[in-house]
C-alpha cells in the first residue's frame, strides 16, 4: 500500500502523552497515530453502515409502531 506523509497540529500535552504511550508500548509515534486513525475510520464506517441499514429497513417497512415502543418502555420503567 502506498503511503503518504501528512502533518497536523496537536496540543503539546497530547504529543507528550502520545510519546509516553509509544515509549511504554515500544512503538513509535507514527505507528500509534496510524492505529488511531484506522480505529476512527472503522468506527465511522460501522456507524454509516448501521445508519444505511436502518434507513433501508425503514424504507421497506420494517419498523416498530410508536405505540408498541411506548408500551415496551413503560414496562421497563415499572420493573425498577
N, C-alpha and C positions, 0 to 999 in steps of 0.2 A: 504494500500500500504506500502510495506516495505521501510524504509528509510535507507540511508547510510550517513555516515559522510565523507565529503571531505574537503580538505583545499587547499588554493591557496593564492598567494601574490597579494596585491593591493598597489598602492602608498598611503602614509599616507593621502594625500589630499582627495582621493576617499573614504577612510574609514571614515574620518571626515564628508564628505558630506553625506555619507550613514547613518551614525549615526544621523546626524542632521535631515535628512528626516524621518528616523524611529521615532525619538522623536516627530516630528511635526505631524506625522500620528498616533501616539500612537501604533506603531507596533515595532517589534524587527528586528534586522539586518537580521536574518535568514529568516523571512517572506519576506522581500523586496528582498533578493537575490533569493529566490525561485520564486517569481513573475517575476523577471528579467530574470532568466533562462528560465522559461516557455514561456515568451513573445518572447525570442530569438528563442527557438525551434519552436514555432508556426510560426514565420516569415520565418525561414529557410525551414520548411516543406511546407508552402504555395508556396515559390519560387520554390522548387523542383517539386511540383505538377504542377505548371504552365509551367515549362520547359518541363516536360514529356508530358503534354498535347500539347504543341507546336510542339514537335518532332513527336508525333503521328499524328497531323494534317498535318504536312509536309509529313510524310510517306504515308498518304492516299491521298495526292494531294490537300488538302485544303489550298492552298496558293494563294497569290495575286501576279500577274505578276509584275515584277520590273518596267516595263514601266507605268503601272497603278499607282503604288505608286509614281513614279516621277511626273506624271501628277497631282495627288492629292496634293502633297506638293507644286508644282508650283502654283496651285490655292490659296493655303493658303498664300503664300508669296505675291501674288498680292493684297490680302484683306487688308494688313496692311496700 
